[in-house]
Amino acid sequence: MSTVGRLANKVALVTGAGSGFGRAIATRFANEGCKVLVSDVNEDGARETAEKIGKSDSTHVMKFDVTSEGEWKRAVGEVENKWGRLDILINNAGWAYKNKPTLDVTTPDFDRVFTINVKSIFHSIPAVIPSLRRAGGGSIINISSIGSERPRPGLVWYNASKAAVTNATRGLAAEYGPDGIRVNALAPLLSGTGLFEQFVGVPHTPENVKTFVEAVPLAGLTDPEDVANYALYLSSDEGAFVTGQNLVIDGGKGI
């Protein structure tokens, strides 16, 4: 049996890699032979992820504000200077305001959720497309949400921002497919990463979690490893003919 990883000789840039989905993706990629720029606005979190991975030759840590156009140029520059190429981009960094009535959402709430969730991807494209073209193609994965397809009260503008991510993903896939660049989105359900109350709008108690989970056919929350597995598939040669998709990871919640 071959011991070569499924992402051997690939280079990835992962945003929001200091915790949750981003940490799981960065870890899985590194374990599959990928070189990974582990980036997060929380540099300590990114460094902790790299330390957990434990492969100093395969990771590089960067404090990264994804809302900054200049930071995107710097990130791609660091990747190319260190490893000579970029093959994979994971747009994972995101933000949500606390679940609340729509009339209570402030203009700063709205601006921040669209700036971090949507404008960051806008900035990413001109920064990474030339690099992916030089590499002969590649994979971009945007982390969306089940809320992009199944919006509910309380997080209306967050869900709208993720719907924009899903829509942009499809348009970008159509535009850059001829360059060998695949663009897909992943739409997870809430995970157990400490944001239950923020997303659901009720205290994170065993009773409330039980009530929420009972409405999920597979009776659970999204595990970050599930998201990492999907990201691995889409970034590997196994996903070579998949593009423009919003792949749902929700245990059947959206049925």
C-alpha positions as CSV (number, residue, x, y, z in Angstrom):
1,M,0.0,0.0,0.0
2,S,1.3,3.5,-0.9
3,T,2.2,5.8,2.0
4,V,2.2,8.9,-0.2
5,G,-0.4,11.4,1.1
6,R,-3.4,12.4,-1.0
7,L,-2.1,16.0,-1.1
8,A,1.6,15.2,-1.5
9,N,3.5,18.1,-3.2
10,K,0.6,20.4,-2.8
11,V,0.6,23.8,-1.1
12,A,-2.4,25.2,0.7
13,L,-3.4,28.5,2.3
14,V,-6.0,28.0,5.1
15,T,-7.7,31.1,6.7
16,G,-9.3,30.9,10.1
17,A,-7.0,28.0,10.9
18,G,-6.6,28.9,14.6
19,S,-9.6,26.8,15.7
20,G,-12.7,24.8,14.6
21,F,-13.1,23.9,10.9
22,G,-9.9,25.7,9.9
23,R,-7.8,23.8,12.4
24,A,-9.2,20.5,11.4
25,I,-8.6,21.2,7.7
26,A,-5.0,22.4,8.2
27,T,-4.2,19.4,10.3
28,R,-5.7,16.9,7.9
29,F,-4.0,18.5,4.9
30,A,-0.6,18.4,6.6
31,N,-1.1,14.8,7.5
32,E,-1.8,14.1,3.9
33,G,1.5,15.5,2.7
34,C,0.4,19.1,2.0
35,K,2.4,22.2,2.9
36,V,0.1,24.6,4.8
37,L,0.1,28.3,5.5
38,V,-1.7,28.2,8.9
39,S,-3.3,31.7,9.1
40,D,-5.7,33.4,11.5
41,V,-6.3,36.9,12.9
42,N,-5.6,35.2,16.2
43,E,-1.9,34.4,15.8
44,D,-1.7,32.4,19.0
45,G,-4.5,30.2,17.8
46,A,-2.7,29.6,14.4
47,R,0.5,28.9,16.3
48,E,-1.3,26.4,18.5
49,T,-2.6,24.6,15.4
50,A,0.8,24.4,13.9
51,E,2.2,23.0,17.2
52,K,-0.5,20.4,17.3
53,I,0.3,19.4,13.7
54,G,3.9,19.0,14.8
55,K,5.5,19.2,11.3
56,S,7.5,22.4,11.2
57,D,8.7,21.7,7.7
58,S,5.1,21.5,6.5
59,T,3.6,24.5,8.2
60,H,4.1,28.3,8.3
61,V,2.2,30.5,10.7
62,M,0.9,33.9,9.7
63,K,-1.3,36.5,11.5
64,F,-3.8,37.3,8.8
65,D,-6.7,39.8,8.6
66,V,-8.7,38.5,5.7
67,T,-10.5,41.8,5.3
68,S,-7.3,43.5,4.2
69,E,-6.5,43.5,0.5
70,G,-2.8,44.1,1.3
71,E,-2.8,41.2,3.7
72,W,-4.0,38.9,0.9
73,K,-1.1,39.9,-1.3
74,R,1.3,39.4,1.6
75,A,-0.1,35.9,2.3
76,V,0.3,34.7,-1.2
77,G,3.8,36.2,-1.4
78,E,4.8,34.3,1.8
79,V,3.5,31.0,0.4
80,E,5.3,31.4,-2.9
81,N,8.5,32.6,-1.3
82,K,8.5,29.6,1.0
83,W,7.3,26.8,-1.2
84,G,7.3,28.2,-4.7
85,R,3.7,27.7,-5.6
86,L,0.0,27.7,-4.4
87,D,-2.4,24.9,-5.2
88,I,-5.3,25.2,-2.7
89,L,-7.1,28.0,-1.0
90,I,-9.5,27.4,1.9
91,N,-11.6,30.5,2.6
92,N,-12.7,29.5,6.1
93,A,-12.4,32.6,8.2
94,G,-15.9,33.9,9.1
95,W,-18.0,35.7,11.7
96,A,-21.6,35.7,12.9
97,Y,-23.4,38.1,15.2
98,K,-25.4,36.5,18.0
99,N,-28.8,35.1,17.0
100,K,-31.4,37.8,17.6
101,P,-34.4,39.4,16.0
102,T,-33.6,41.1,12.6
103,L,-34.8,44.5,13.9
104,D,-32.1,44.3,16.5
105,V,-29.3,43.8,14.0
106,T,-27.2,46.9,13.9
107,T,-25.5,48.5,10.9
108,P,-22.1,47.5,12.4
109,D,-23.3,43.9,12.7
110,F,-24.4,43.9,9.1
111,D,-21.2,45.6,7.8
112,R,-18.9,43.2,9.8
113,V,-20.7,40.0,8.7
114,F,-20.5,40.9,5.0
115,T,-17.0,42.3,5.3
116,I,-15.5,39.2,6.9
117,N,-17.7,36.6,5.1
118,V,-18.0,38.0,1.6
119,K,-15.5,40.8,1.0
120,S,-12.7,38.6,2.2
121,I,-13.4,36.3,-0.6
122,F,-13.6,39.2,-3.0
123,H,-10.1,40.2,-1.9
124,S,-8.9,36.6,-2.2
125,I,-9.6,36.1,-5.8
126,P,-7.3,38.7,-7.4
127,A,-4.6,37.6,-5.0
128,V,-4.7,33.9,-5.6
129,I,-5.9,33.4,-9.2
130,P,-2.6,34.4,-10.8
131,S,-0.7,32.0,-8.5
132,L,-3.1,29.2,-9.2
133,R,-2.7,29.8,-12.9
134,R,1.0,29.6,-12.6
135,A,0.6,26.3,-10.9
136,G,-1.5,25.0,-13.8
137,G,-4.8,25.1,-11.8
138,G,-5.9,24.4,-8.3
139,S,-8.8,24.3,-5.9
140,I,-10.6,27.0,-4.0
141,I,-13.0,26.0,-1.2
142,N,-15.3,28.5,0.4
143,I,-16.9,27.7,3.7
144,S,-20.6,28.5,3.5
145,S,-23.4,27.3,5.7
146,I,-26.5,25.2,5.6
147,G,-28.2,28.6,6.3
148,S,-27.3,29.6,2.7
149,E,-29.9,27.1,1.5
150,R,-32.1,26.9,4.5
151,P,-32.3,30.4,6.1
152,R,-34.1,30.8,9.4
153,P,-35.1,33.7,11.7
154,G,-32.5,35.1,14.0
155,L,-29.5,35.1,11.7
156,V,-31.0,36.5,8.5
157,W,-28.1,38.7,7.4
158,Y,-25.5,36.1,8.4
159,N,-27.4,33.5,6.3
160,A,-27.6,36.1,3.5
161,S,-23.8,36.6,3.6
162,K,-23.4,32.8,3.3
163,A,-25.8,32.7,0.4
164,A,-23.6,35.3,-1.3
165,V,-20.7,33.0,-0.7
166,T,-22.5,30.1,-2.4
167,N,-23.6,32.2,-5.3
168,A,-20.1,33.6,-5.9
169,T,-18.7,30.1,-5.7
170,R,-20.8,29.0,-8.6
171,G,-20.0,32.1,-10.7
172,L,-16.2,31.8,-10.0
173,A,-16.3,28.1,-10.9
174,A,-17.8,28.9,-14.3
175,E,-15.3,31.7,-14.9
176,Y,-12.1,30.0,-13.9
177,G,-12.9,26.4,-14.9
178,P,-11.1,26.9,-18.2
179,D,-7.9,27.7,-16.2
180,G,-8.2,24.4,-14.4
181,I,-9.3,26.1,-11.2
182,R,-12.1,24.4,-9.4
183,V,-14.2,26.4,-6.9
184,N,-16.6,24.7,-4.5
185,A,-18.3,25.5,-1.2
186,L,-19.0,23.5,1.9
187,A,-22.2,24.1,3.9
188,P,-21.9,22.7,7.4
189,L,-24.4,22.7,10.2
190,L,-23.5,24.2,13.5
191,S,-20.6,22.3,15.1
192,G,-19.6,21.8,18.7
193,T,-16.9,24.5,18.6
194,G,-18.3,26.7,21.3
195,L,-20.7,28.8,19.3
196,F,-24.0,27.0,20.1
197,E,-25.6,29.9,22.0
198,Q,-24.4,32.5,19.4
199,F,-26.0,30.5,16.5
200,V,-29.0,28.9,18.1
201,G,-30.0,31.8,20.4
202,V,-30.5,29.7,23.6
203,P,-28.0,28.8,26.3
204,H,-25.6,26.0,25.7
205,T,-27.1,23.5,28.1
206,P,-27.4,19.7,27.7
207,E,-31.1,20.0,27.4
208,N,-31.0,22.7,24.6
209,V,-28.4,20.7,22.7
210,K,-30.5,17.6,23.0
211,T,-33.6,19.4,21.6
212,F,-31.5,20.8,18.7
213,V,-29.9,17.5,17.9
214,E,-33.2,15.6,18.0
215,A,-34.3,17.6,14.9
216,V,-31.2,16.3,13.0
217,P,-31.9,13.0,11.2
218,L,-28.4,11.7,12.0
219,A,-28.7,13.1,15.5
220,G,-25.6,15.2,15.9
221,L,-23.7,18.4,15.2
222,T,-21.2,18.8,12.4
223,D,-17.8,17.5,13.5
224,P,-14.9,19.6,12.2
225,E,-13.3,16.4,10.9
226,D,-16.3,15.9,8.6
227,V,-15.6,19.3,7.0
228,A,-11.9,18.4,6.8
229,N,-12.7,15.2,5.0
230,Y,-14.8,17.0,2.4
231,A,-12.2,19.6,1.9
232,L,-9.6,16.9,1.4
233,Y,-11.7,15.2,-1.2
234,L,-12.3,18.4,-3.1
235,S,-8.6,19.4,-2.9
236,S,-7.3,16.0,-4.1
237,D,-7.2,14.4,-7.5
238,E,-10.3,12.5,-6.5
239,G,-12.3,15.6,-6.8
240,A,-10.8,16.6,-10.1
241,F,-14.2,16.8,-12.0
242,V,-16.2,18.5,-9.2
243,T,-16.7,22.3,-9.4
244,G,-19.4,24.9,-8.7
245,Q,-20.9,22.7,-5.9
246,N,-22.3,23.7,-2.5
247,L,-21.7,20.4,-0.6
248,V,-24.0,20.2,2.5
249,I,-22.6,18.6,5.7
250,D,-25.6,18.8,8.0
251,G,-26.6,15.3,9.1
252,G,-29.9,15.7,7.1
253,K,-31.0,18.8,8.9
254,G,-31.9,20.6,5.7
255,I,-34.1,17.8,4.4
